[in-house]
Amino acid sequence: ETNKNIFKNAAEECTEISELSENDVTGHPLEVPLTTGNVTASIVEQFDFYEIFEEKGHVPLKLSQARHCLNIYNLSKLPHAYPIWVLIDGDNPQKLVLLSSFKSNGWIKRCWATDKGATAEIPPLERLQQIHARLTCAQDPPVTKCKVGEGSGGLLFLWRQLQLIHQYVEIILERSRNNCADNNIILPSCTSYLESFSETHREEIPLKRISKVLREPIRGRSNITGNATLSKIIELFTSSGRPGMDITDKLWYIFIECTSYQELSACFKQLFIELKKMGTSSPFVSSSNISCLANCLLGQGGANILDPLEYLVEVGLDKLKKEILFIFSKAQIATLNSLNVPKLPKFSEISTSDWMSSVQKWLQWFSQIHCVLELIWNTQEAIVFPNDSLLTLASTALNIYTGPNSKIISFEWLVENRLQEIKTNVPVSLVERRLGNEPHQWVLTLSTKLDGRNVESIFYKGLQSPFAHILGENELPNITITPSLNEEANYYWAELFSVSDEIET
């Protein structure tokens, strides 16, 4: 209540004092041009307190009067519970309509808002950055946020594939804990996964399609151009007919349609029957294939399948690994070393006791790298710039999410913490040059945090004035600016600024 009275008295006093300086007596001039002529600073050392009627305080003040009120408020020794905002008449060079100053916990915060009215000329992005940089000499990088697993197209396909592999692993763990009989195991449905690339309708059962798949020719290289966006590259390399698929990738689409452990075992048996029929001909298997099934198909591991479900997990992990590496390689947004791919031996080279540990490490990395892909994909879709502009973003994201200090410790953790964000510098010149159109109404916020100074700049473009409720002609008849739209001036333009400085002690 005392603070309120101090401010009221200061407002009343403004009707009797001479025109004050445009300077802020706290020592930090606000962002407005100084008045012409000599500039002097006045500091009020003593004040007289007296009551005024409530309605007298609800009038717009001149800029100099508003500064005087705020200076008195800030120079008082009493604690400030709330910031004070002063309504200004707008009759000043910068069209200031709101002014605020607040001192708390060793900081002084100064805010101001300008109403430029209706205008046909909106400043370009470079000019807005210059205005903000004039206050801060720095720019804060933008923030990209996304909810992992809610992408579309190929991105959703990758997520559902990771989910399906994780479900198979959970079945293996549950079987081990409860000693379940293999014949009683029901496998998860792959319908949602297959829907990701329109492969839901099959005329033949999985067992009968194995022979046909073994004899399919190898698909050649992709004809995708270097200018393709990350979204198009993901779509290509996550399709069921992507180039460079080896036999285990094709068999994956057959095996995941099995609804039970028994059906899956029957498919593996049929696979080796068909291989014997092929004689000396052998299907294509990539040399980097990490699955035990690859060894068996090459005749290096015999035809004894120890556990079809474990082999299926390995095939899925290998397929997902190749897709991820293909995507990053074709997009040219990161080097192989920066992907931090786990340096693990092939499954044919590890012991049975280390199998689950190896699988979990792969699942962790796939969770991390998928998060990176979603963040990069969302950034490119939102700001529309080419792949060569994604290098900085990709490098930052890979370091944060796949590096040694990654917070994604497992697939389960990512499922529980799907909302992720990242900060990084974005080359504004590249963004602006490639934007096809500009939104009609928008708000741009630039914020910076430095040692001893925090700055925020807000720029508004819209069909309605953001100050209409306080600058309406009926409410405040003395306001000098009452913007109206015309043929030349199609939008309202407003600027709001906030500067917080740490008080030196």
Secondary structure, 3 states (H helix, E strand, C coil): CHHHHHHHHHHHHCCCCCCCCCCCCCCCCCCCCCCCCCCCCCCCCCCCCCCCCHHHHCCCECHHHHHHHHHHHHHCCCCCCCCEEEEECCCCCCCEEEEEEEEECCEEEEEEEEEEEEECCCCCHHHHHHHHHHHHCCCCCCEEEEECCCCCHHHHHHHHHHHHHHHHHHHHHHHHHHCCCHHHCECCCCHHHHHCCCCCCCCCCHHHHHHHHHCCCCCCCCCCCCCCCHHHHHHHHCCCCCCCCCHHHHHHHHHCCCCEHHHHHHHHHHHHHHHHHCCCCCCCCCCCCCCHHHHHHCCCCCCCCCCHHHHHHHHHHHHHHHHHHHHHHHHCCCCCHHHCCCCCCCHHHCCHHHHHHHHHHHHHHHHHHHHHHHHHHHHHHHHCCCHHHCHHHHHHHHHHHCCCCCCCCCHHHHHHCCEEEEECCCCHHHHHHHCCCCCCCEEEEEEEEECCEEEEEEEEEECCCCCCCCCCCCCCCCCCCCCCCCCCCCEEEEEEEEEEEECCC
